[in-house]
């Protein structure tokens, strides 16, 4: 089990901004990328001796109300007809994408994200799953990891029953904060009773896991109020808890301009909230997986980390990253063979591409050898909190110590601050360094140095 040592003074000294490393290279490195480039990689993925299974992601961008903190690609509307039109185009993309992959490649992982996927009504949910089953090899025996993001305000127990019948067995529930003053400040009123009713419904339908999302650093949050939020959530006993740092970037995300910056907690208060939350979560038995994520000791993420098989992709921590990720919908990002590709970010451009009979791919990147090496390094550090240089050398037929001579030298100050230890051919992130693993990864991010000085990232904590 991974222990942690929360050192506020150390965290203050490394008060930096940086990527979240759901991928390497990160999406800010993407360039113009033709659909033909993606097609080539997709077809190549079928040629492996044992083709990888598939992971499907569907982006449902609609929300009926706006949460002021939100930085997602979304469409705020009460008009349900917009979803009908969107699904018609999404069905076209499903047909085009499925034609690229051998039909015997199993869909081991499936995820609906948003926006609010449960903006769709029951008939639309069933229709999208039917279309997916028609064109992809979707598992029907309950062994797949099929997850969906849920806004408790948009569902009923009957919706959860439908989702379970459609094969969903993992539920990610947005909560953020239960304090009414905070909820009003971010325009998301959601009672604890409303949320608990949905959690109980998920459990009645044999959910494999229930995950709760929380955000610290929201306006009007205090240490006392967030302690109460966390106490309530711990009473609910979810399998996983995500504790995200609110990044206030109103110049990038228009809804955040409606947040009164004077009501945001100070940096010191945010740090105290985080410190106290970590203590409460670990005291309650949750294991720090990394990058804001906590899980129960017997959760699959925890076990995968102990076994050295945990990975990260655009859906966060996963036990199925050894899959080709085929992402559909506006702005969705795929990871297939040795490329990343992203769809058009607006429905207008997305629809226009599909009207022309083409995939809506617009940006992306073919990974070179250096990208693949550094991706492996960052994966190991963020998922296992360690890196074996001998294994790295063997995997890529290179001398890792020589290859990363400059980076190993740059790690010296971090080693002096006890964020990591280097023994012979092993780099280990210490208990003190686990909350600052993004800082360690940034040393190996050669593309970070090539980015514009105006590129904005969230704080590492």
TORTI-881239 format. One record per residue (C-alpha): x, y, z; residue number from 1; residue in one letter. Coordinates in pm, 1 decimal, padded with zeros to 6 digits, always signed. Each point is the difference from the previous one (the first is absolute). Layout:
N
[[X,Y,Z],NUM,A] ...
//
This chain:
461
[[+00000.0,+00000.0,+00000.0],1,X] [[+00135.3,+00341.0,-00097.4],2,X] [[+00058.4,+00228.4,+00296.7],3,X] [[+00006.9,+00378.5,-00024.2],4,X] [[+00161.2,+00277.8,+00196.3],5,X] [[-00175.0,+00333.3,-00048.8],6,X] [[+00259.6,+00272.0,+00054.7],7,X] [[-00163.1,+00346.4,-00029.6],8,X] [[+00330.1,+00189.6,+00009.0],9,X] [[+00139.9,-00210.2,-00283.6],10,X] [[-00318.0,+00044.0,-00203.6],11,X] [[+00014.8,+00377.6,+00044.1],12,X] [[+00354.7,-00000.2,-00141.9],13,X] [[-00110.4,-00194.0,-00306.8],14,X] [[-00308.6,+00211.9,-00064.4],15,X] [[+00019.7,-00046.9,-00376.6],16,X] [[-00235.7,-00046.4,-00292.2],17,X] [[+00031.3,-00298.0,-00229.8],18,X] [[-00173.8,-00264.9,-00212.5],19,X] [[-00220.4,-00269.5,+00153.5],20,X] [[+00157.7,-00268.0,-00222.5],21,X] [[-00309.7,-00188.2,-00103.9],22,X] [[+00220.7,-00044.9,-00304.8],23,X] [[+00350.9,+00063.5,-00115.3],24,X] [[+00045.3,+00198.9,-00212.8],25,X] [[-00285.4,+00204.6,+00142.2],26,X] [[-00280.8,+00139.9,-00214.6],27,X] [[+00162.0,+00344.5,-00021.1],28,X] [[+00265.2,-00158.2,-00222.9],29,X] [[-00256.0,-00115.3,-00256.3],30,X] [[+00028.0,+00141.6,-00351.4],31,X] [[-00211.8,-00009.6,-00313.5],32,X] [[-00069.2,-00367.1,-00060.5],33,X] [[-00180.6,-00140.3,-00301.1],34,X] [[-00261.2,-00272.9,+00024.4],35,X] [[+00220.5,-00200.1,-00237.6],36,X] [[+00276.1,-00005.3,+00262.9],37,X] [[-00241.6,-00144.1,+00252.2],38,X] [[-00135.3,-00251.7,-00252.2],39,X] [[+00350.8,-00127.6,-00061.3],40,X] [[+00062.7,-00054.7,+00370.9],41,X] [[-00340.5,-00162.8,+00055.3],42,X] [[+00052.4,-00249.2,-00281.2],43,X] [[+00353.2,-00067.5,+00122.8],44,X] [[-00138.4,-00085.7,+00344.7],45,X] [[-00180.3,-00298.6,-00154.2],46,X] [[+00327.4,-00140.4,-00132.5],47,X] [[+00155.4,-00080.6,+00336.1],48,X] [[+00055.5,-00368.9,+00068.6],49,X] [[-00256.6,+00031.3,+00279.4],50,X] [[-00199.8,+00321.1,-00058.6],51,X] [[-00076.7,+00196.2,+00314.1],52,X] [[-00353.6,+00008.0,+00137.5],53,X] [[-00196.6,+00321.0,-00041.6],54,X] [[-00097.7,+00271.2,+00242.5],55,X] [[-00285.9,+00220.2,-00120.4],56,X] [[-00067.5,+00354.2,+00117.1],57,X] [[-00308.7,+00202.0,-00090.4],58,X] [[-00014.4,+00372.8,+00067.9],59,X] [[-00349.8,+00126.2,+00077.4],60,X] [[+00045.9,+00377.5,+00021.5],61,X] [[-00340.3,+00115.9,+00125.3],62,X] [[-00089.5,+00148.6,+00338.9],63,X] [[-00333.9,+00146.7,+00100.5],64,X] [[+00166.5,+00253.2,+00233.4],65,X] [[+00346.2,+00150.9,+00023.9],66,X] [[+00234.6,-00069.9,+00290.9],67,X] [[+00215.4,+00309.9,+00027.6],68,X] [[+00321.2,-00191.1,+00080.9],69,X] [[-00025.2,-00224.8,-00306.6],70,X] [[+00282.7,-00018.4,-00254.7],71,X] [[-00150.8,-00279.9,-00212.2],72,X] [[-00103.8,+00026.9,-00363.4],73,X] [[-00377.3,+00027.8,+00040.1],74,X] [[-00321.4,+00139.6,-00144.3],75,X] [[-00244.2,+00148.2,+00251.5],76,X] [[-00356.9,-00038.6,-00121.2],77,X] [[-00350.1,-00103.8,+00102.4],78,X] [[-00076.5,-00103.4,-00357.3],79,X] [[+00003.1,-00380.4,-00011.4],80,X] [[-00027.5,+00006.1,-00380.0],81,X] [[+00364.1,+00104.5,-00013.4],82,X] [[+00089.8,-00334.9,+00150.9],83,X] [[-00208.8,-00181.6,-00263.9],84,X] [[+00190.7,+00174.5,-00278.0],85,X] [[+00333.5,-00066.3,+00170.6],86,X] [[-00075.5,-00371.3,+00036.0],87,X] [[-00084.8,-00025.3,-00369.0],88,X] [[+00351.3,+00120.2,-00081.8],89,X] [[+00158.8,-00205.7,+00277.1],90,X] [[-00160.6,-00308.4,-00155.6],91,X] [[+00168.7,+00087.6,-00330.0],92,X] [[+00334.8,+00023.7,+00175.0],93,X] [[-00058.6,-00335.8,+00170.0],94,X] [[-00051.6,-00158.3,-00343.2],95,X] [[+00315.6,+00159.2,-00143.6],96,X] [[+00215.0,-00086.6,+00301.8],97,X] [[-00122.9,-00358.3,+00035.4],98,X] [[+00081.0,-00071.7,-00364.3],99,X] [[+00369.9,+00056.4,+00078.7],100,X] [[+00031.9,-00271.5,+00265.3],101,X] [[-00020.2,-00377.7,-00020.8],102,X] [[-00341.0,-00105.4,+00136.7],103,X] [[+00151.4,-00256.9,+00237.6],104,X] [[+00181.4,+00268.7,+00203.1],105,X] [[-00184.9,+00007.7,+00330.7],106,X] [[-00110.4,+00321.4,+00165.7],107,X] [[+00145.1,-00051.3,+00346.3],108,X] [[-00058.3,+00357.3,+00112.6],109,X] [[-00271.1,+00250.9,-00084.6],110,X] [[-00058.5,+00345.1,+00144.5],111,X] [[-00252.1,+00278.9,-00055.5],112,X] [[+00124.4,+00343.5,+00104.3],113,X] [[-00116.9,+00355.0,-00039.2],114,X] [[-00151.7,+00241.9,+00046.3],115,X] [[-00270.0,-00205.1,+00162.8],116,X] [[-00051.4,-00339.2,-00168.4],117,X] [[-00322.9,-00045.3,+00194.5],118,X] [[-00137.8,+00305.1,-00182.6],119,X] [[-00113.8,-00267.3,-00247.8],120,X] [[-00345.8,-00138.7,+00062.3],121,X] [[-00063.4,-00370.2,+00051.2],122,X] [[-00079.4,-00071.2,-00364.7],123,X] [[+00316.6,+00179.6,-00113.3],124,X] [[+00216.2,-00188.2,+00250.4],125,X] [[-00137.9,-00331.5,-00124.3],126,X] [[+00041.2,+00102.5,-00363.9],127,X] [[+00364.2,+00098.7,+00042.2],128,X] [[+00083.2,-00327.6,+00171.2],129,X] [[-00188.7,-00195.4,-00266.8],130,X] [[+00197.4,+00175.4,-00272.0],131,X] [[+00324.0,-00072.5,+00182.7],132,X] [[-00083.8,-00369.1,+00036.6],133,X] [[-00097.9,-00016.0,-00366.3],134,X] [[+00340.2,+00116.6,-00120.5],135,X] [[+00248.0,-00096.8,+00274.4],136,X] [[+00068.8,-00323.6,+00188.8],137,X] [[-00152.1,+00113.0,+00331.0],138,X] [[+00023.0,-00249.0,+00287.2],139,X] [[-00330.7,-00124.4,+00136.8],140,X] [[+00119.7,-00212.0,+00293.9],141,X] [[+00070.7,+00285.0,+00242.3],142,X] [[+00379.4,-00037.7,-00018.7],143,X] [[+00061.0,+00330.6,-00178.4],144,X] [[+00063.9,+00327.6,+00180.4],145,X] [[-00289.3,+00210.0,-00127.2],146,X] [[-00023.5,+00333.9,+00176.5],147,X] [[-00199.5,+00320.7,-00020.9],148,X] [[+00018.8,+00344.2,+00158.7],149,X] [[-00319.4,+00087.8,+00187.1],150,X] [[-00149.8,+00325.3,+00120.3],151,X] [[-00241.8,-00110.1,+00275.4],152,X] [[-00225.0,+00293.7,-00088.2],153,X] [[-00062.4,-00147.9,-00345.7],154,X] [[-00086.8,-00360.9,+00088.3],155,X] [[-00250.9,-00207.0,+00192.7],156,X] [[+00029.3,-00352.4,+00143.5],157,X] [[-00174.3,-00112.5,-00319.2],158,X] [[+00284.5,+00153.1,-00203.1],159,X] [[+00255.7,-00199.3,+00201.0],160,X] [[-00200.3,-00317.0,-00062.2],161,X] [[+00003.5,+00073.0,-00373.8],162,X] [[+00375.3,+00068.1,+00001.9],163,X] [[+00063.9,-00327.5,+00181.0],164,X] [[-00217.6,-00184.6,-00250.8],165,X] [[+00203.0,+00158.5,-00279.7],166,X] [[+00321.6,-00138.2,+00150.7],167,X] [[+00136.5,+00289.5,+00204.7],168,X] [[+00161.8,-00123.9,+00320.2],169,X] [[+00216.3,+00292.3,+00114.0],170,X] [[-00145.5,+00336.2,+00095.3],171,X] [[+00187.9,+00327.8,+00046.6],172,X] [[-00215.5,+00244.7,+00193.0],173,X] [[+00062.8,+00373.2,+00002.9],174,X] [[-00037.2,+00159.1,+00343.5],175,X] [[+00279.1,+00263.2,+00030.5],176,X] [[-00128.5,+00138.5,+00334.0],177,X] [[-00314.3,-00051.3,+00210.3],178,X] [[+00000.8,+00340.4,+00170.8],179,X] [[-00294.1,+00203.9,-00129.1],180,X] [[+00190.9,+00332.1,+00012.5],181,X] [[+00273.7,-00146.9,-00219.9],182,X] [[-00255.4,-00159.5,-00231.6],183,X] [[-00175.4,+00333.4,-00052.2],184,X] [[+00333.3,+00168.5,-00077.3],185,X] [[+00067.1,-00250.2,-00280.2],186,X] [[-00364.2,-00041.5,-00115.1],187,X] [[-00030.8,-00367.2,+00087.6],188,X] [[-00271.0,-00064.0,+00258.3],189,X] [[-00003.3,-00368.8,+00089.0],190,X] [[-00121.7,-00135.4,+00331.2],191,X] [[+00182.4,-00282.1,+00181.6],192,X] [[-00327.2,-00195.3,+00006.6],193,X] [[-00024.0,+00023.6,-00378.2],194,X] [[+00351.9,-00133.8,-00042.1],195,X] [[-00037.1,-00277.2,+00257.6],196,X] [[-00317.5,-00126.7,-00169.2],197,X] [[+00192.1,-00048.1,-00324.9],198,X] [[+00293.9,-00168.7,+00177.1],199,X] [[-00240.4,-00242.3,+00163.6],200,X] [[-00161.9,-00069.7,-00334.9],201,X] [[+00340.6,-00076.3,-00155.0],202,X] [[+00068.3,-00246.3,+00280.4],203,X] [[-00337.1,-00168.8,-00041.5],204,X] [[+00097.2,-00064.1,-00359.8],205,X] [[+00332.4,-00164.8,+00090.8],206,X] [[+00237.4,+00278.5,-00101.7],207,X] [[+00361.5,-00117.3,-00016.8],208,X] [[+00111.3,+00337.5,+00127.9],209,X] [[-00133.8,+00340.6,+00094.5],210,X] [[+00227.0,+00301.6,-00025.1],211,X] [[-00063.4,+00345.3,+00148.7],212,X] [[+00153.9,+00320.1,-00140.4],213,X] [[+00084.5,+00282.2,+00241.2],214,X] [[+00166.3,+00336.3,-00063.9],215,X] [[+00195.5,+00205.0,+00253.6],216,X] [[+00066.1,+00369.9,-00048.6],217,X] [[-00354.4,+00097.9,-00102.2],218,X] [[-00145.7,+00338.2,+00103.4],219,X] [[-00134.2,+00025.8,+00356.4],220,X] [[+00171.0,-00322.7,+00102.3],221,X] [[+00144.1,-00009.0,+00350.8],222,X] [[+00188.1,-00268.0,+00185.7],223,X] [[-00304.5,-00067.2,+00217.9],224,X] [[-00242.5,-00019.1,-00291.4],225,X] [[+00218.9,-00233.6,-00202.8],226,X] [[+00059.6,-00221.9,+00302.5],227,X] [[-00377.9,-00042.1,+00016.2],228,X] [[-00013.6,-00080.8,-00371.7],229,X] [[+00267.9,-00261.7,+00040.2],230,X] [[-00162.0,-00150.8,+00309.9],231,X] [[-00325.4,-00040.9,-00191.9],232,X] [[+00173.4,-00156.9,-00298.0],233,X] [[+00190.8,-00241.0,+00224.8],234,X] [[-00331.6,-00106.6,+00150.9],235,X] [[-00111.4,-00089.7,-00353.3],236,X] [[+00313.5,-00220.0,-00028.4],237,X] [[+00067.3,+00023.6,-00374.4],238,X] [[+00260.9,-00230.2,-00151.9],239,X] [[+00199.0,+00291.8,-00141.2],240,X] [[+00028.6,+00368.8,+00078.6],241,X] [[+00153.3,+00259.6,-00230.2],242,X] [[+00112.9,+00318.2,+00172.8],243,X] [[+00070.7,+00260.7,-00265.0],244,X] [[+00158.6,+00341.3,+00035.7],245,X] [[-00216.3,+00276.5,-00143.7],246,X] [[+00204.6,+00187.9,-00258.4],247,X] [[-00139.2,+00352.1,-00037.3],248,X] [[+00081.1,+00095.7,-00359.7],249,X] [[-00277.2,+00241.3,-00104.5],250,X] [[+00201.3,+00120.9,-00298.7],251,X] [[-00030.0,-00350.4,-00147.8],252,X] [[-00339.6,-00115.8,+00127.7],253,X] [[-00282.9,+00250.1,-00028.6],254,X] [[-00231.4,-00152.9,+00266.2],255,X] [[+00268.8,+00063.3,+00261.2],256,X] [[-00040.6,+00373.5,-00056.3],257,X] [[-00325.8,-00027.9,+00194.1],258,X] [[+00190.5,-00107.0,+00310.6],259,X] [[+00080.4,+00279.5,+00243.5],260,X] [[+00376.0,-00033.6,+00039.4],261,X] [[-00020.2,+00181.4,+00333.8],262,X] [[-00190.8,-00301.5,+00134.6],263,X] [[+00269.5,-00250.1,-00092.6],264,X] [[+00188.1,-00147.1,+00296.9],265,X] [[+00357.9,+00116.2,+00043.9],266,X] [[+00290.4,-00220.1,-00103.7],267,X] [[+00066.5,-00077.5,+00365.3],268,X] [[-00361.8,-00099.4,+00060.0],269,X] [[+00001.6,-00221.6,-00308.7],270,X] [[+00315.7,-00171.3,+00119.6],271,X] [[-00148.0,-00052.2,+00345.9],272,X] [[-00319.0,-00143.1,-00151.2],273,X] [[+00203.8,-00240.0,-00211.0],274,X] [[+00223.8,-00100.2,+00291.1],275,X] [[-00296.8,-00070.0,+00226.4],276,X] [[-00185.4,-00186.7,-00275.5],277,X] [[+00297.5,-00225.6,-00063.1],278,X] [[+00024.1,-00080.0,+00369.6],279,X] [[-00369.8,-00084.6,+00017.8],280,X] [[+00005.2,-00214.3,-00313.2],281,X] [[+00301.3,-00201.8,+00105.9],282,X] [[-00136.7,-00038.5,+00353.6],283,X] [[-00317.8,-00139.3,-00156.7],284,X] [[+00209.9,-00262.8,-00178.7],285,X] [[+00019.3,+00147.1,-00350.3],286,X] [[+00322.9,-00048.5,-00194.6],287,X] [[+00155.4,+00293.5,-00185.9],288,X] [[+00023.5,-00121.1,-00358.9],289,X] [[+00151.5,+00325.6,-00123.8],290,X] [[-00105.1,+00311.0,-00191.7],291,X] [[-00294.5,+00085.8,+00230.5],292,X] [[-00140.2,-00355.1,+00010.9],293,X] [[-00073.4,-00215.6,+00304.1],294,X] [[-00140.6,-00353.2,+00003.8],295,X] [[-00089.5,-00268.4,+00249.6],296,X] [[+00268.8,-00264.3,+00066.7],297,X] [[-00181.3,-00272.0,-00198.7],298,X] [[-00095.0,+00222.6,-00292.6],299,X] [[+00133.6,-00107.1,-00338.6],300,X] [[+00207.2,+00317.7,-00033.1],301,X] [[+00173.2,-00065.7,+00331.7],302,X] [[+00067.7,-00363.1,-00085.9],303,X] [[+00129.8,+00094.2,-00345.4],304,X] [[+00239.5,+00249.8,+00155.0],305,X] [[+00128.7,-00262.9,+00241.3],306,X] [[+00049.9,-00240.3,-00291.2],307,X] [[+00173.4,+00262.3,-00215.2],308,X] [[-00266.8,-00003.4,-00272.2],309,X] [[-00176.8,+00332.3,+00064.8],310,X] [[+00004.6,+00247.2,-00290.7],311,X] [[-00140.9,+00338.2,-00099.9],312,X] [[-00180.8,+00117.3,-00310.4],313,X] [[-00242.5,+00276.9,-00092.2],314,X] [[-00257.1,-00157.0,+00233.0],315,X] [[+00240.1,+00019.8,+00296.8],316,X] [[+00135.0,-00299.2,+00190.1],317,X] [[-00099.0,-00330.1,-00154.2],318,X] [[+00069.6,-00370.6,+00001.7],319,X] [[-00068.5,-00013.0,-00375.4],320,X] [[+00246.2,+00245.0,-00151.3],321,X] [[+00145.0,-00285.2,-00208.1],322,X] [[-00286.5,+00055.1,-00241.0],323,X] [[-00046.3,+00213.2,-00306.1],324,X] [[-00217.7,+00289.5,+00114.5],325,X] [[-00253.5,+00097.9,-00266.3],326,X] [[-00168.8,+00325.5,+00102.9],327,X] [[-00310.5,+00136.8,-00170.5],328,X] [[-00189.3,+00327.0,+00016.4],329,X] [[+00107.9,+00363.5,-00004.0],330,X] [[+00350.8,+00067.5,+00135.5],331,X] [[+00049.5,-00370.1,+00088.9],332,X] [[+00362.3,-00120.3,+00004.5],333,X] [[+00099.0,-00345.1,-00124.5],334,X] [[+00320.1,-00189.6,+00075.4],335,X] [[+00051.8,-00265.9,-00266.1],336,X] [[+00324.7,-00179.4,-00087.7],337,X] [[+00265.0,+00275.4,+00010.9],338,X] [[-00217.9,+00305.4,-00044.3],339,X] [[-00230.4,+00234.1,+00184.2],340,X] [[-00283.3,+00161.6,-00193.9],341,X] [[-00265.3,+00250.6,+00101.4],342,X] [[-00335.9,+00073.3,-00158.8],343,X] [[-00130.3,+00343.3,-00091.8],344,X] [[-00091.4,+00203.8,+00307.7],345,X] [[-00325.5,+00154.6,-00127.1],346,X] [[-00313.3,-00180.3,-00110.8],347,X] [[-00006.1,+00207.5,-00319.8],348,X] [[+00342.9,-00122.1,-00111.6],349,X] [[-00070.5,-00352.2,+00128.4],350,X] [[-00324.6,-00022.4,-00196.8],351,X] [[+00160.3,+00145.3,-00314.1],352,X] [[+00271.2,-00265.6,-00005.6],353,X] [[-00250.5,-00282.5,+00042.5],354,X] [[-00229.3,+00153.9,-00264.1],355,X] [[+00296.1,-00035.0,-00234.5],356,X] [[+00025.8,-00368.5,+00089.9],357,X] [[+00324.9,+00052.0,+00190.4],358,X] [[+00116.3,-00044.9,+00356.7],359,X] [[+00009.5,+00325.5,+00196.3],360,X] [[+00369.5,-00031.4,+00095.1],361,X] [[+00171.3,+00338.8,-00002.0],362,X] [[+00299.4,-00005.0,+00238.7],363,X] [[+00239.7,-00261.7,+00126.0],364,X] [[+00348.0,-00138.9,+00000.5],365,X] [[+00197.0,-00300.5,-00119.1],366,X] [[+00225.7,-00101.5,+00287.3],367,X] [[+00368.2,-00033.3,-00080.8],368,X] [[+00237.7,-00226.6,+00189.2],369,X] [[+00092.9,+00270.9,+00249.2],370,X] [[-00368.4,+00065.4,+00073.0],371,X] [[-00059.8,-00368.4,+00067.7],372,X] [[+00300.2,-00022.9,+00233.8],373,X] [[-00102.6,+00307.5,+00197.1],374,X] [[-00363.2,-00113.7,+00010.1],375,X] [[+00112.5,-00324.5,+00161.9],376,X] [[+00211.2,+00190.2,+00255.6],377,X] [[-00286.3,+00231.5,+00095.2],378,X] [[-00244.8,-00292.1,+00016.4],379,X] [[+00225.7,-00184.4,+00242.2],380,X] [[+00050.5,+00303.1,+00221.1],381,X] [[-00366.3,+00101.6,+00015.7],382,X] [[-00137.7,-00352.7,+00039.6],383,X] [[+00263.2,-00199.5,+00188.7],384,X] [[+00196.5,+00287.1,+00159.9],385,X] [[+00317.4,-00168.3,-00123.4],386,X] [[+00207.4,-00054.1,-00312.6],387,X] [[+00236.9,-00288.3,-00065.2],388,X] [[+00269.2,+00121.8,-00237.7],389,X] [[+00112.2,-00353.7,-00087.0],390,X] [[-00350.4,-00093.2,-00112.5],391,X] [[-00024.1,+00325.8,-00192.8],392,X] [[+00329.9,-00071.6,-00177.5],393,X] [[-00110.8,-00349.7,-00096.0],394,X] [[-00345.7,+00107.9,-00113.6],395,X] [[+00132.2,+00260.0,-00243.8],396,X] [[+00342.7,-00147.7,-00080.3],397,X] [[+00189.7,+00300.4,+00133.1],398,X] [[+00218.6,+00108.4,+00289.7],399,X] [[-00244.5,+00184.1,+00225.1],400,X] [[+00265.7,+00159.2,+00219.4],401,X] [[+00178.2,+00145.2,-00299.7],402,X] [[-00325.9,+00096.8,-00174.6],403,X] [[-00123.2,+00189.8,+00305.9],404,X] [[+00336.4,+00126.0,+00121.5],405,X] [[-00118.3,+00362.5,+00004.5],406,X] [[-00331.2,-00084.0,+00165.6],407,X] [[+00164.6,-00209.3,+00271.0],408,X] [[+00219.3,+00298.0,+00081.4],409,X] [[-00308.6,+00223.7,+00016.6],410,X] [[-00151.7,-00236.6,+00255.6],411,X] [[+00278.8,+00075.9,+00248.7],412,X] [[-00180.2,+00293.8,+00171.2],413,X] [[-00318.2,-00208.5,+00025.5],414,X] [[+00202.2,-00281.1,+00151.7],415,X] [[+00154.5,+00245.3,+00246.1],416,X] [[-00352.2,+00102.4,+00102.2],417,X] [[-00083.2,-00368.6,+00045.9],418,X] [[-00268.0,-00006.7,-00271.2],419,X] [[+00169.7,-00305.6,-00145.8],420,X] [[+00282.6,-00244.4,+00052.4],421,X] [[+00237.7,-00135.7,-00261.8],422,X] [[+00162.2,-00334.7,+00073.8],423,X] [[+00214.5,-00156.0,-00273.3],424,X] [[-00256.4,-00055.4,-00276.9],425,X] [[-00312.4,+00091.8,+00193.4],426,X] [[-00181.6,+00330.9,+00043.4],427,X] [[-00254.5,-00006.9,+00281.9],428,X] [[-00239.7,+00280.4,+00085.6],429,X] [[+00001.8,+00038.7,+00377.7],430,X] [[-00300.4,+00035.1,+00228.0],431,X] [[+00085.0,+00372.8,+00013.6],432,X] [[+00007.9,+00025.7,-00378.3],433,X] [[-00318.8,-00177.6,-00101.5],434,X] [[-00216.0,+00312.1,+00003.5],435,X] [[+00264.4,+00171.4,-00214.5],436,X] [[+00046.7,-00275.2,-00256.6],437,X] [[-00107.0,+00239.9,-00276.9],438,X] [[+00307.1,+00212.0,+00082.7],439,X] [[+00221.1,-00307.6,-00040.4],440,X] [[-00165.8,-00090.8,-00330.4],441,X] [[+00057.4,+00350.2,-00134.3],442,X] [[+00375.3,-00065.0,+00009.7],443,X] [[-00049.2,-00270.6,-00265.0],444,X] [[-00244.4,+00205.6,-00209.1],445,X] [[+00219.1,+00126.3,-00280.0],446,X] [[-00300.0,+00145.7,-00182.7],447,X] [[-00080.1,+00221.7,+00298.4],448,X] [[+00305.6,+00209.2,-00077.5],449,X] [[-00121.5,+00050.0,-00358.1],450,X] [[-00341.2,+00139.0,+00093.8],451,X] [[-00107.1,+00361.1,+00000.8],452,X] [[+00069.5,+00192.6,+00317.3],453,X] [[-00367.4,+00103.2,-00006.9],454,X] [[-00122.9,-00360.6,+00019.3],455,X] [[-00203.3,-00031.4,+00319.9],456,X] [[-00009.2,-00307.4,+00223.2],457,X] [[-00160.7,-00069.4,+00333.2],458,X] [[+00198.3,+00003.4,+00323.5],459,X] [[+00152.7,-00338.3,+00087.0],460,X] [[-00196.0,+00026.5,+00328.9],461,X] 
//
